[in-house]
Each structure stands twice: as structure tokens, then as C-alpha cells.
């Protein structure tokens, strides 16, 4: 079922267009400004029209056209107001009633005039209209009091907005805006697809096309993989193969998985999102038992029915809980919020995902194979053969080229996500279910790969699935983005190499400190804070500040492979690792999977593969010498492919000269390394507080760069005027758009619990302000209070409480602190973290750590914080000089022993513990540690049979920190150098974090790992850790 909304600007002279798509294919027409009069009769063989006209003045007029086989009636109409026209029709179709509201407000829509009517409408409801409102929420550059009141109503209503930033009104060839809005009830938001057409049809407004999948045949697929026989057969394959070969093993395992995989298609029923095989089977058994129980009134049949009913309820509830737990985990990445909405939308509206018609070269293609080949040509347009460079791999880097260790393989497997597998059809869960003997066979095969650099073909082959961009025309190739599926086997090997390379580059400080992406101890927080600090410093010193944002065209796809390998060699990444990466990146192939059909195989000669684990760190390496293009006093910040060049000085002419020289050097650098920067997509701005009479002419490759009112970097909008207000307004508008989608997630049919919605709210909406806390913590109290409004609005939707609920009760129900207070607390934590990660921090490079690259207000705030905590910066737990990420330096037992089961009786735990110590650790020196925290105090303790300690530490420390510090202190004070030691701790989180240590582990874990590493190197004695959460009372 489809709808077309259009402000036609006199329909009588545009009737010819009604016979062309999208009007000819739409079921419903919703037109504004028809200019029809009372005696005008617009007839159509398939449409029944409801219309209004203006009797007191020319212009205006509304029309709603519905199919003749569907009944409808007018339920509300306004046509005599000078500034508002409304036409509302109730539709009755296939046992479903819904409402269509058509609105035209020539001078801006005042929600107060029909608010009561809109709130009284039953769901589902569609609201279409030319509202003539401007607001950043739907992409406007300004806002008015009428738009603010409309946004307030929208946030507190049951409606969600379908518009994106695509313009709907063209006032002149260079000016466009969004004044035609489309809304729907939140209950059907995930069933709707909406996009703006690409033609005005002789009007100054562009039609909006909406598709509703309510009456389309939906399918639900249940994929079942029986892992037990697969793992058994896999182990048998490993045991019977004397010299395992990756190609042979991959082929056999792939066929085994395919043989034990079933895919059941369920048609024509609206199954819930979490419906799985267990739900389906017990639902079927319950229905069979119900039918038997009704026919045969016997006790045994009713007992059987109740048994299946209870099992169905159990599995249904479990599946729903697991589904929303996974959704909550996905939402930890704020950028995944739209993916969550798309996941729900793809479930109920599968036709949105794949369109059956593709328009190309003025022709409509319907054959799926032809369409897949069109996509293959489209995505391979950047790939062409390049000239090779001479490379020398003879020099060996001992650290990078050492043999692969077992713990590296296990960590790589544990870090691999359970995502869709590549062409070999082997998912990551297969690796996670294998025993150690099989993993050792895999370790040998991976080592063989590193030694020979001969890659299996399937490792260099990628399956690409085109995914539609939101609110785009699905008939166009440009409306899709590629999602790459690569071999999980290869991803695991890549992850091992990527960790080694990252460790080497970080520890040896090979990379420029102004590279912030995909590196430990640096992230987007440090990048935006350095920019903000530089702008603040320039304003404080009355200097000009000119910033240039550069856009590299198809950054990953444009990387010259031989040039990348040459840069790796120059940084000291050499030997077998570099040779393997070179072969991995050369002559890669890919296919497009579209509508269950595959395209012809294409070869790519350049670029980094999408979806590869190695690609991010390799791109960082490729961009590392970009900083050599900077002229004196010109600085640059790079995060992935986002480049921000800036310069500050008292003279604008000086800045113009320096920036121009830098851009010329950047152009030469790009030409040499075969990259292209798009000047039209780049931007330049002056961000100081000084007045500029005229902006200087700055060019790139002879093309003038456009001066803009604001400049965006990593999601933060920097502006010359009212910078703090602009940053906050941008964040608020992003949050309001997500609140728009949160209504759909919270609808009861989707089944989330309140705890899931609160988690999603924190991870996806409030995290926008957490992300920017180092910047916005110093904003005025008025600005911070506006952040609190976003928090209370989103929590009201998540909790489902009315608008009049007091904020203090709202926060109590959600178990949260006020957002403005949390922003200030997170900002202090950010600065303390930067102090702790010195010398790897991007902010602190000088001995005076408090002042280094902090704006004055933040430095003073940090001093006050230390004074209030009664401590000094030297008390902060800092990283070791060389961060460690090797969990193999000690043995850690979390759930390996019988006595670690908390459910066992105390007598059994005690006896089994003593027996285990006598059998496995008879000669170990035993130490027990503990940490505790009360409202006012935090303490640590440790004891052995020789001595003990007990200290009180700062109450700011968490229980986790206390537990780890107790172990650290035990290694310093209680150990006997000549004996192996056994440390007992009741902190599962501490031991688990130590076992899975990485660059991103807490600082206190890094400190503990450093102590273990030093002790092992000094006296070669083993250090063993055993979880004692089930028997702490028996240690003495």
C-alpha cells in the first residue's frame, strides 16, 4: 500500500502527471494547494476523491484520493481559516481502520489550533502536510516559535516523523528547504518506508512517496543450526587429517555445517521479532495438544496440553529476553541506533530491504542477475589496475614475525563477533565451540599461512550485499551502500596481526600524536577536545582561527596497495607479516548477492577491503606521513578519513599564506599517492571572535574552497557565532531524531522491557552528551538545563509515564542522576584518564600535566576536584611505561574447579578446595586478597600464613579497583621470591578482566599485568590466580 504527498500548486494544469509514476502506482493521493473550486470535478477511474476548497480567498485546496474499492468518510475539515486548512478522512480496509490527515498552513502551522483533534485520533494515523515550518530536527537552518511548539507536541505525542534531510521545496535553483512533513503513529513506524522523489513535476514542491507493508505477504525465516554433530564431525576431521590444509578443512567444515543447517520459511503471519525454532515447535505442539484435549476430554490430554503451554511460555519469554538483551548490547555503539530501527523494519517490511525494480540508463531492470551485475559494476567503479612498486621484505621485525601463540588465537576468537559469515559459510560460533586440541591444529595452519604467504582463494573473496540507505529511492543504485561479508577464518588471523601491529606502533610511538582513530589511548573525545581547546586559546589571545575540513573521495577504495606496503616497511613493519598483507590486499575478488542471486566475479586492484579487520590500522599507517605536508604553525587532526587542518595567528594574511602553502603541499601529496580530495565537499571557516571584513580566497588545486557558516568535525558543529549554542543545538537535534525512533521501539507490540528501553536511551540518546562531555561541561547552566530536558523526555517514553510526572520521581524510577551533573562528572573522569595514560595521551606531553592543552576553565576545575578529593595528580594510578596485553604470563582459573560452584553445600566446597590445593598446588605459596567498599570508606586486605596487610584507600575508588589493588600490593609485600605463588581472590570481574587483557583494559589491570610480567622475567616463577567467590569463609 503506497501514498504520495505533493503540494501540486494548481492541479488542473498538472493532470497529465497523474498517469506517471509515482502517482499512477500509488494507492492514495494526498495533495495540497490544488486550487480547486466547489464546482471543479476531478475524476479518475480508480480513485474516489475527498477535497476542500477556499471560498473566501483564492488558492489553497486539499485533496485526498483513495481507491474506489476502499470506503472512507470525512471526520474533520477546516477550510474557512485564513492560515490553516485541514481535511481528515477515516479509511476502512480489510478489517483495518486508519486515519489520513491532510494539512496546509501557508504562514506556518500552529499546533495549538488542532492539537486537541490530533490527540483524539485513534491509531494508526498518517499526517501529511505543507506545514511551512523550519527546524533543525528535519534539516532546517533556522527555527521559529511555531516550530518549537510543534516539536514539543511531537515529542510528547504518539506520532513519529518520517522525513530526513532530503529537501521537499525548491524556491530557486540554489535554495531548497524542508517544509512538507510526513508523520505516522509510532505503532506502525517500523512498517513504513519513505523517500523524496527526484522530480517536481512542474511544481516548486517535490512529491514524498510512502510505502506501508501492512497488507503485503510477509515472511519470517527461522534458521536452525545443530552444533553438537557439527563439532563432533569437525573434531573427527581434525583427528583424521595428519597434515591439515586450510582449503581442504574449510571445504569439509563448510559442507558439514550446510548439512546440519535448516531454514524454515513462515509465510502470512505476523510473528514477533524474537520468534525462533523453539517457539515455533512448542507453539505447534501446543496447538495439536489443544485440539486433542478439546476432542477427547481426558486428564492425560489436558496435562499434555498444559505441559506444552508452559514450555512454550518459557521459551517465548526466554527468546524475547535474549533478543532485547542483544539489542541493548548493540546499542552500546551509538551509531547502531539506526541499525536497530532497520532491523525491526526489515522484520515487518521485507520489501523495503530488496526492491524488485532497479532504474538504470533510462530502463527498468527486473531480472535479479542483471541487477546484481549492475551493482557489481557500480561498486567496482573505483578499481583499476595500478603500476607496482619495488618492495623489499628481507628485513625481519622479530616482535611482529614471531610464531603465533595459542593465547593470541584464543583472544582473537573471543573478540570476533557472531556476524554473518563469508563465502566459506563458517561462522565464529564454530571456532568458539572447538576444543583446545582442534584449536591447536588451527594454530598450526595459521602459522603455515604466515610462513608461506599463500592465501586460500576464499580468504581473498568478498560477498557484498547492497543495503538501502534510509529514506532513499530504492530503484536507484546510488541509494544503496555495500556491506561486505568476508571469511571469519581470515578475520581471526587478521585480528592477530592487527593487534601485533597496533601494539608495535603504539609502544614504539611510530605514529603522529594527532592521529586519533582506531588507536589505543586516542579516540574522538581527544580529537574534538584538542580542536575546541585550540579555538578557545585563539579567542582568548584575540587571534584569528581558520579551519579547513577536507574530504577524501572514496578513501578506503583509493589506497594504493604497493604504496601502503612501502609505508609499512618505512615504519619498521617488515618480514613475513608485511609479505602476507601484500598478498592479502592484491587481486581481491568480490561478488554481489542480490535477491538470492550472485553477480559475475569482479577483481579489485587497489583499495582496502571493506569489512576487513586490518583495514582501519592499515589506513592509519597510510595517512601517517600526511602531517609532513603541514607548513609551520599549521596543525592538523585526523580521525580515519576526516581531516581537519587549522591555523591561528594575529594576522589573517599570514594564515592565508600558511593555509594556502599547506593545501598546495597536500595536493602534491595526494597526487603522489593517487588520492583525490573533493574541493566542493570540503569547507573552510573562520572561528575566532574577531570580525572579518572579507574572507580571503583559498584554493585547492586551483578551485576556491567554499566558506561556510559552520564546520563539522566528528559530529560536532563548530561555528564562529554562538559556538556553544550551535554545538548544543546540533546535539539536541540529533537526540530528538532518536527520540522519534524510540517511540517505535517502546511500542508494546515490539515487546521490550523497561530496563531495555532505559539501556537503549542511555547508550544511543544520552550518550551523545556523554561523548561531548569534555566540551559541554563548561557551558552555562541554562545550556546544561536544556540537556536535562532531553533526558527527561526520553526517559518518559522509556518508562511510559505521563508528561506531568515530576522529574525527581522520573529519575528515581530510572535509577539515574541528572544529566547535567553526569556530564560534569564524566568530564572530570576524562581529564583524570588522560593524566593516567601519560605518556600515550594525546593531550598531555609536558611535565606540567594540569596545564598541558587544557583550557583554563578545565584546568581550574581539575584543581578544585583534586582539592575536594584531598589528593594530588601523583596519586592517580598510571599506565606502565610499556602497556602489556599478554594474558599468558600467568594462569587464571575462573570456573575450572568443582568448588567454584556457589550452589554447593559449604562442607563439600571446603573439602574439595583442600583436596584441589593438595593435588594441584602442593608447593605453592598461598595468598588471599580482598577489597571492600562502604558509603564512606574503601579498604583492601591480604594475608598469607607469614604476614598480612590492611589499608584504607581513597573512597573514590570502586570495589573493582580495590580488588585489583589488593592483588598488586600482595605481589609487592607478601610474596616469597623463590616460590611459585597461588593468589585467591573473590572478584570474578577482576580476574576475568586480567584474563582478557587488552589495550583497552582498565589502567589498574594494566598495572597488575606489568607487575606480573616483571616478576616472571626476574625470577621465572609462576603466578596462579584462582577465583574464590564460593568459599571465602573457609580460607582461614
N, C-alpha and C positions, 0 to 999 in steps of 0.2 A: 504494500500500500504506500503510495507516494503523494507528496504535497509539493506545490510550487507557490512560493510567496513572491509577489512582484508589485512594485509601485510603477504602474504602466504609463502614467502621465498621458491620459486620454486613450481609452481602449478602442474607441470607434475606428481610429486610423491605424490600429495595430492588430486587427483581427486575423490578418494573414499569418501572423506568427503563431497563432494558437494551433496551427496544423503542423508545427515543427517541434522537435524535442527542445526543452523538456516538457512543454505544455501538452503536447499530444500524448505523451506517455504517462502523465500524472493523473491520479485518480481525483485529486482535489485541487481546486484553484483558490487562492486567496490573494485578491488584488486590492490595491489602494489607488486612490486618485483616478478612478475610472472616468470621471466627468460625465457619467450617465445621468440622464434626467428621468423624470417619472414616466414619461411616455416612450422612453427608449426600451426596446426589447432585444436583448442579446440572446439569441437562441443557438443551441448546439445539440446535435443529435444524441450525444451521450451524457449531457450534463443538465442538471437541474440547478438553477441559479437563485440565490438569495442576495438581494442588493439593497443599498441605501443611496439616497441622493440628497443634495443640499438644496433646500427650497428657498433659503433666504440669501444665498450668495452663490456665485459661480464656482466651479472647481469642486474638488473633493469627490466623494462617492466611493463606496466599498462594495465588494462582490465576493461571495463565497459560492463556488461551484462544486457540486457533489455528484457522483454517479447517479443515474436515474434508477438503478436497481437498489439504491440505499435510501432509506427515509430519513428526514430531518425536519426540524422545526426551529423557528427563531425564538430564543428565550430572552434576549435583551437587545435593545437597539437605542442608539443615541445619534441623531442626525441634525438636531437644531442648535447645538452648541457651536459658537464661532471657532473654538480652538480644539474641538475633540469630536471624533466620530467613532462609534463602536457598533459592531454587529457581531452577535454571538449566536451560534447555531448548535443545537444538540443533535448528534448523529446516532442512529440506531442501525447496527450492522452485525449480523451473525452472533446474536446473543451478547453483544458488547455495546455499551453506550459510552460515548466520549463527546467532549465539547471542543468546538473551534471558535476562538475569539479573534476578530479582526479589528485592528485599531489604527486610526490615523490621527496624528496630533501635529498640525502644521507648525506650531510655535513651541513645541516641546511638550512632552507628556507629563501631566500632573497626576501622580498615582492616587492622590487623595480623593479625586473626583469619582473613581470607580473602585477604590480599594475594597469596600465592603462587598461589592458584587463579585470581584475576583476571588476574595477569600471564601465566598459561599459556594463556589463551583465544586462539584464532585469531581473525583479523579477517575480516569485520566483526562487531562485538558491540554490543548495546544493554544498558545497565544502568539499570534503573528501581528506585526505592525510596523509602520513607519513612525517611530517614536520621536525622531528629531532630538535625540539626547546624545551627548558626548560624555564619555567617561573612560578612564584608562582600563577599567575592568574588561571592556570589549574592544580595546585598542585605540581609544580616542586620545588626543593630545591635551585635552582640557576637560573641565567638568563644571557643572553648574549646580545650583541648589536643587533644581528639579531632578537632576540625575542622581544626586546624593540621596534624596528621599526615595527614589526608585530603587537604588542599590540596597538601602536599608530594608525596604519591603521585600526585595528579592532574597536577602539573606535570612529573613525570618519567615518566609513563606514556604510552601511545598513545591515551588517551581525551580527548575534549573535552566540555565541559559545554554543554548546550543551554538551560539556564534563563537567564532575565533577571531583572529586579527585580519581576516580577509575583508577588504573594503566592499561595501554594498552600494555606495553612492559616488558618482563621478561628477563633480561640479565643473571641472575644466580638465584639460589633458594632463595637468600636473598636480591636481589636488583631488584627493579621494578621502572618504570618511566612512564610518560605520554608523548608520542611523536606523537601518532596518534590522530589527531584532526578532529572534525566534526563541520561544520558551516552551517548555513542556513540563508535565508533572514529574517529580523525581522518581516515581514508581516505574516509569517507562523509559527513563533516561538511557539505560543500557540497551534498549531495543531500537534506538534511533540512530540514523546516520544522516549527517547534514553537511552540505558543502555549497559554496557560492559558485554559480555558473561563470562562464568566461565571456559572456556577451550581454550587451544592454538591450538589444532588440529595439533600437531607436528611442529608448528612454534614457533618463540620466540615472536610473537605478538598475542594479543587476539582480536577476532572479536568484532566490535561495531555494535549493532542492532538498527535500526531507524525505527519507525512506523509513517506514515503520514495518518491522518484520512480524507483526502480531499474527497475521493470517497466513504467513508463509510456512511451508513444511520445514520444521527444524529437526535436526538430527543430533543425537548425543552419542559419542563414541566412548566405549569402555575398553581400555587396553589392559590386558592381564598378562603378566609375565610370571611364570612359575620358576622361582630362582633355585629351589633346592636341587632338582635334577640338572639344572644348568651348571651349578657349581660342582656337583658330583662329576658330571661329564668333563668339565674343564680340568679338574684335578687329574682325572684319568688321562686326558690328552697330554698334560704336562709330564705325567709319570711315564707314559709310553713313548715319549719323544726324547731320544737321547741327546740330540743337538737341536733344540727348538729354534725355529726360524720365524721371524715376525710375520712374514707373508703367509706362511702355512698355518701358524697358530691363529692369526686373525681370521683367516678364511674358515677354519674349523669352528672357532668360537662363534663367529657370526651366524653360521648355519645352525649351530646348536641353539642359539638364542631365538632365531626365527622359528625353529621347530617347536619351541615351548612358549610362543607368544600368540595370543589370540586377540582379535579386535572385533568386538561386537557393536553393531550399529543399531541404535534405538531410534525409531522414527515416530514422528507425530505425537509426541508427548512432552510436556514442559517439565523435564526432570530438573531437580535442583543442581546447583553448581558442583556440589561435592559428591554427587551420585557415583558410586563405584561398583565393582563386581559383587562385593559382599552385600551391599544394599540391594542390588538388583536380584541376586539369588534368593535372599531371605524374603524379599518382597513377593517374589513369585511363589515361594513355598508357603508363605502366609496366606496368599490368596487361594491356593489349592486346598490348604487345610481349612480355610473358612468355608469354602464351597462344600467340602465333605462334611464338616460339622453341621452345617445347616440342613443337609440332606439326611444325614444319619445322626440322630440326636443320641449320641453316646458319649460317655465320660471320657473315654480314651481319645476320641477325635477332638473334643474341646480342650483337653490337656495338650494335645499335639499343636493345636492352633495357638494356644496361649504361649507355648514354648517358642514357636516361630515368631510370634508377635514380639515377645520380649527380646529375642535375638535381633530381630530387625530394628527395634528401637535402639538397642545397644550399638549396633554397627552404624546406624544412621547418625546417631549422636556423636559417635567417635569420628566418623568421616567428616562431619560438619566442623567439629572442633579442630581436627587436623588441618582441614582446608583453610580455616581462618587463622590458625596459628602460622601456616606457611605464608599467607597473605601479609600477616603482621611482620614476619621476617623480611619479606620482600620490601616492605615499606621502609625498612631501615635506610635504604638508599632513597633520598627524597625525590630523585629523578624518576623513580619507578612508580610514582603515583598514577601517571597516565597509563602505564602498562597494566596496573591493577584494573583500571576502568576498561581498558581494551580487552583484558582477559574476561571480564564479566560480559562485555558487549559481544565478544566473539562466541560466547556460550549461547546466548539467546538470539543472536543475529549473525549467523554464519555467513550470510550472503554479503555482509559488509566486508568480510575478510577477503574473499575472492570474487571479483567481478567477472562475469562471463563475456563481457564485450570490452575490447580494447580499441581505441581510436588512434590510428597511426597513418600518416601520409594521406589524409582525407579519405580513409577507408576504415570500415568497422571490421575487425578481425574477431572471429568466434571460435576458431579451432585452437584447442589448448596447446598443441605442439607449436603451431605458428606463433602463438602469443609468447610461449616460453622462449623461443628463439629471438623474438623482438626484445624481450627483457635482457637476454644474453648480449645482444648487440649494444643495447643501451648501457649496461653496466660495464662493458669492456671497452667503451669508447676512449678511456684514458690510457689504455695499454697499447704500447707499441715497442718494437724492438730497439734496443739501445746498444751503443758500442761498449765492449768490455774494457776494463782497466786491468793493467798488470798487478797481480797481488802475490804477496809472499807470506806463506803460513809457517815458515820454518821455525820462527821463534816460539818457544813454548812458555806459556804462563802456568807455573806449577800449581797455583791455587785453583785456577779455572779448569785445568785439564787433568786434575787428579781423578782417580776412579770414583764412580758413583757409589755412595754409601747407602746402606739399607734404610737408615733413618731419613735420608733425603727422599727416597722413593715413597716411604710411608707418609711423610708430611705432604708431599705433592699430591698423593691420592686423597688425603683427608681435606686438602684445600680445594679440590676440584668439585665444582658444583654439579648437582644432578640435573644437568640440562640435556637437551635433545642431542643424541649422538650424530656423528658424521656419516660418511658413506659406508664405513665398516659396520655400522649398527651396533657397536659395543658401548653401552652407557657406563658412566662412572661407578654406578652401584655394583657392577660386576667386579670391579677391582676391589671395592670396599668389602666384599664378601669372601674374597680369596684367603686361604691360609698362608702362613709365612713361607712354607715350602714352595708354593706356587709363585709367591711374590719374589722369592729368590731367583726362580727361573726367569721371571720378567726382568729382574735386575740384570741378569746376565745378558739378556737380549738387548737391553738399553745400552749396556756397556759396549756391546758389539757395535751398536749403532754409532756411538761416539767415536769408536776406534776406526771404523771403516768409512763413515760419512756416506754410506749408500742407503738412501731413504726408500722405504716402500712407496709405491705409487699412490696408495690410498692416503698416505700422510700429506701428500702434496696436492690432493684433490679436495675441493670445497663444494659443498652443496649450498646454493644461495636460494633463499625463499624471499620473494618480494612481499613486503608488509606495507599496507596502505598508511600513508600519513593521515593524521586526524583532520577531518573536515576538508578533504580534497576530493576532486572529481576522480572517481575510481576508473574511468575509461582512459585515463592518460598515464603514460609510462612515467612521467615526471612526478606523479602523485604517490610513488612507491619508493621505499628505501630498502636496501638489501640487508638481510640477516644471514650471516654465514655460519654454516654447520661444518665443523672440522672434526677430525678424528680425536676422540678422547685419549686414546693411546699416545698420540703425538702431543696432546696438550699436557699430559703428565710429564713427558720428557722435556717439553718446553719450560714447564714450571720449575723443574730442577735447574735448568740452565739460567732462566731469568733470575732466580734467587741468587745464584752464584755471581752473576754479572752485577746485579744491584748491590750485593754485599761488597764486591770488589770496588765498584765505582764510589760507593759511599764511604767506605772505610779509608780508601786512599785519596778521597776528596778530589776526584778527577773531574767532577762536573762543576760548572759555574753555579755559584750560590743563588743566582736569580732564575734558575730553572726550578719550577715548583711542582710540576706534575709527575705522578707515578713514582715518587721517590720517598723513602722513609724520612721522617722528621721535617718534611716540607709538604704543604698542601695548599688548597685555595685560601685558607684562612691567612697564612703568612703572606701570600701573594697580594690579596686585597688590602691587608693592613699596611704593607710596605708602600703601596700606591697612595693610600689615604694619608699615611704619615708624611710622604713627600709633598703632597698637596698642602697639608696643614702647615708644614715647615715653610713652604714658599709663601703662603698667605701671611704667616707670622712675620716673615722678613721682608714683606712688601715686594715680592718678586713676581715676575710673570711665570706661568707654568703652562707649557704647551705639550699636549699628549697626542700621540698618533696610534690608532688601532689598525693593525694590518691583518688582512685576510688572505691566507694561502689557499689557492684553488686546489681542491681535492688533495689535501695534504698527504694522507697515507698512500693514496694511489699514485702519487707523483715521485715517490722516493726512488732514486737511482740505486739499485742493489749493490753494484760494484763500488759506488762512492760510499755507501754505508759501511761496507766491509772494510774499505780503506780507512775510514774514520775509527772503526773499532780497533784496527791494528795500531793506529796512532795513539790510542788511549791505553794500549797495553793489553787489549783483549786479543789474544793470538792463539795459535796452535789448533788442536783438534776441534775445539768449540767454535772457532771462527770459520773453519772449513765446513763444519756441519751446517752452520747457519747460512753460509753462502749457498750450499746445495739446497737447503730447505727453501730459500727465497727464490731460486731460479726456476724458470719454466714451470710455474704452477698452473694447474688446470682447474676449471670450475664448470658446473652445470647449474641451470636454473630449474628448480622444481616448482611447477605451477599447475594447479588443478589436477594433481596426481600424474602429471606428465613431465618428462625431462627434456631439456633442450639439447642441442648438439654441444659437445665439449669444446670449450674455448680455452686458449692459453694466454696467460698474462706474463709479460716480460719484465715488468717493473712494478714497484709498489710493495707495500707491506700488506700481508693478508689480513682481511677483516676477521675478527673473531680469534685471532692468534694471541696466545699468552705472551709471546715475545715481542709483539709489535709495539706496545707502549714504550718499553725501555729502549728498544732499538730506535724509535723516533726521537726519544730524548737524546740519544747519542748523536743522531744525525743533525740535530739542531744545536749541539753544544758549541760549535765554532761560530754560530751566528753572532755571538757577542763581540767577535773581532771586528765586526763592521761598524761598531759604535764609535763616534767621534768623542773627543774629550768632553767631559761634563754631560754627556748624553747617557742615560740609563735605560735599561730595558728589563721587562718582566715577561717570562714565557711560561705558559701553562698549556702543555700539549701543543695544539696548533693556534692558540690565542697569543698574539704578540702585542705588547703594549710598550711603545717607545715614548720616552718623555725627557724633558729638559726644563730647567728653571734658571732664571737669571734676571738681573735688573733691566737688561736691555732686550727688547723684543727683536731687534735686528740681529743681535748676537745669537738668539735662539733660532731665528730663521736660518742663519748661515749654518749653524751646527746641525739642525734637523735636516736641512737640505743635503749637506755633505753625507750625513748618515744614510739617508734614503738612496743616494746615488751608490754608496758602497753596498747597501742591501740589494739594490738592483743588480749590481755586478755579481754579488754572491749568489743570488737566485739564478742568474743566467749560467754561472759556472756549474752549479749543482742541479740545473734543469728543474727549477721550481718556478711557479708563476704566482704573483700576488695580484689580486684584483683591485685596482685603484677605486673603481666605482663602489665596491663593497667595504672599502676601508673608510676611516673617518678621522678627522682632526678637530681638536677643540682647545680653547684657552680656558684654564680652570682656576686662575688666580682671582683675587678680589679686586684687582685693578681694572680700570676702564680701558678699553681698547678702541681707538678711533677707527682703525681699519685693519682688517686681518691680512697678514702678508700672504703672498702667493707661494705655496709649497707644492712641489710636483713630485710624482713618482713615474719614472720612465717617460717624462715629458707630459704626463697627464696631471692636471691640477687635482689635488685631493679636496674633497668637499668639506667645508667647515660645518659642523653640526652644533646644535644647542646643547647636546649632552653626548657622552661617550660611554659605552657599556663594556665592562670587563668582568668576566666570571660572574655574571648575573647581577652585578652592582652597577647602578646608573650614576655616573659622576657628572655633575653639572656645575656650570660657573655660578649660577644664581640659586640661592636657597639649596645648597648641595645636600644638607642633612634632610631637608624636607623631601627632596627628589628621591634620595635613597630610600627613605621610609615609605614614600608613596608607591615606589616600584615594588617593594617587598609586600606591602599591604594588598596591592592589586593581584600579585601572584597568589597570595594566600586566599583572597576572595574567590579566585577562579577554582582553587582546590576545594574550598568550602562548597562551591557549586556542585562539585562531583561527590563530596562527602555525603550529601543528601541522598544520592542514589545508593551509596554503599550502606547507609544506615536504614534503608527501607527494609521492613521486617521480612519481606519475601526472600531477601538475599541471605538472611539467617545469621548475621554477625552478632556476637555478644557485645555488651557494653565495653568490656575490657579490650576487645579487639579494636573497636572504634576509637577508644582513647589512645591506644598504641599507635594506630594509623594517624590520628590527629597530631600526636607528638612527633612522629617520625617524618610526616610529609608536609604538615602545615606549620606547626610551631618551630620546626627545625630551620625554616627559612630565617627566623630571627636568631636562633642559636648559632647558625652559620655566620651571621654578621655581627655577633655579639661584641667582638673586639672593636668594632667601629661604632655601633649604635649605643653602646653603654654610656657614652659621653654626651648623648643627645639630651635635650631639655626634658623636664618631667612631663610636659604636655605631649611631646612626641612619644615618650615611653608609655603614657596612658593610652594613646591610640593603639599601641601594640596589645595592651591588655584587652581592648575591645575585640580584637581578632581572636584572642584566646577564649574569651567568654562566649563569643558567637559560635565558634567551632565546638566547644565543649557542650553547649546547649543542644546542638544537633547530635553529638555523640551520645549524650546521656538521655536525650529525648524529653527534656524538661521544658516547661513553658517559659516564655520570654520574661515573665515577671519574677522568676526565681532569683533571689539575691546572689550576688557574686560570691560572697563568703561561703554560702551553702554550696554553690556550684563547685568551687574549688575544693571544698571538703569532700563532696561526693566523688570527685575525680581524683582525690589524693594528690593535688598539685599545689605548688607555690605560685604566687602571682608572677606573670611573665616578666614584668619589668625587673623584679628582684632577681629572677633566674638569669636574665641577660647580664646583669652586673656581676653575678657570681661566676658565670661561665667566662666572662671577660678576664676576671682575676685568675681563674684556672688556666686560661690560655697563656697569660703572661708568665705565670709560675712554670708552666710546662716548657715554655721557651727558655727560661733560666735553667731548667733541669736538663734540657737536651743540648746544652752547650758542650762542645764546640760545633755541633751539627746544625744548630738553629740558624735559620735564615735572617733572624732579627738581631742577634747578639754576637758581635765579633770583637768587641773591645773589652778591656779589663773592667770598665765601669758598666756593669751589666744592667743597672737600673736605667741609665740614661740612653743606652745604645738603641737608636732607631725607634724610640717610643716618643709619642707626642707628650708634651709637658703634663697635660691633664692625666694621662695614663700613668706616667712615672710617679706623679704625686699620689694618685690613687693606690698604686702598688706600695709606696712607702707607708701610707696610712694603714693598709692591710697588714703589713709586717708588724707595724707598731701595735695594732689591735690584737694580733696573734702572739705578741710578745716573743718574736723570733726575728732572725736576720736572714738574708738570702743564702748565706753559707749553710743554713740548716736544711735547705732543700735537698732531697735525695736526687743526686745527679746520675746521668748515664756514665758507665765506664768509658775510659778513653777509647776503647775499641769495643763496640757493641757485639754481643755474641748471639748467635741464633742456632747453635748446635745443641739439640736436646740429648745427644748421645754421650755426653760427658758423665752421666750418672744414670742409675736405674730407678725407675719410678713405678710403683705398684698401686693402682687405684682400686681396681675391682678384681684382683687376681687370686685372692685368698678367701677361703670359706669364712674366716672370722670377720671379714669386712662387710658381712651382711647384717644390717641393723635389726632385721626381723627375728634373728635367732635369740634364744634364751641366753641370759648372761653367763650361766655356767658353761654352756657349750662354747661361747665366744672366748671365755677365759682359757679353757683347756686347749682349744685349738690354736689360740695365739701362742701359748707357751710351747706347744708341740712344734709349730711352724718356726719359731725362733731357734729352737734346739736343732732342728733338721737343716734349715737353710742358712741361718746366720749364727753359727755357734761361736765364731771368733770375732764377731763384730762388736765394736764399742757402741752401746745403745744410748741415744739421746732423745728426749721427748721435749717438744716445744708447744707453746700455746700463745694465743693473743686474745684479748677480750676488750670490750668497749661498753661503757655505760653512758649515761647522759652527760656526765662531766669529765670522765677520765677514760683514757685508753692505756692499756698495760700489756706488757709482753713478759714471758717467763720461759725458762728452760732448765732442765735438770738431767743429770746423769748420776751414777752411783758414787761419783767422786765429788762433784760440786754442783752448784746451781746458781741461777741469777733471776732477778725480778726487777723490772724497771717500769716506770711510768713515762709514756711518750706524749707528744702533743695531742690534745683531743681532736684536732682537725683530721688526724689520720683515721682511715677506715679500718674495719676489722681485717679486711684482706691485707692491707698494708702492714698491720700489726703482726699478722701470722707470718708473713714473709720476712719481716724484720727480725722476728724471734728466731727464725732459721738462720738468717745472716749472722746474728750475734752468737748463736750457738756454734757456728763454724769458727768464729773468732775466739771464743772464750772456753768452750767445753771440749773440743776435740783433742784426741791424743795423736800426734803426728804420725807415729809408726804403725797405727792400726787402721783397718777399714772401719767405717762408721755406718751406723744404721740410725736414721732420723725418723721419728714418729711424729706425725702432725695430723690434727683433726680437721684441717682445712682442705676440702676437696678442690675448691676453686684455685687455691694457691698451687697445689701440686699439678692440677690439670693445666694451669697456665704455664708452669715450668716445663711440662711435658710437650706443650705445643708452642714453645717459644719462637718468636719471630721478631723482625724489626719493629713491629707494631705492638709488641708486648709492653705492659706497664714498666715504668722505669725501675721499680723496686725488684721486679723479676729479672730485668737485665742486670741489676746489681748482684743479685743472688747467683745468676749464671756466671758472672765474672769471677766471683769468689770460688765457685766450684771448679771453674776452668783453671784458675791459678793453683789451687790445691792439688789438682790432678797432675798438672805439669811439674810441680815441685817435688812431690813425694810418690807419685804414681799410685796412690791409694784410692780405693773405690769408695764412692759415696752413694748410699742407697736410701730411698725415701719410701715410706710405707704409710698409706692412709689409715688413720686410727679412729675414724669417726664412730665406730660401733663399740669401742672397748676402752674409752679414755679412763674410765674409773678403775680399770684393772692394772694400770701401768705400775703403780707403786707396789 
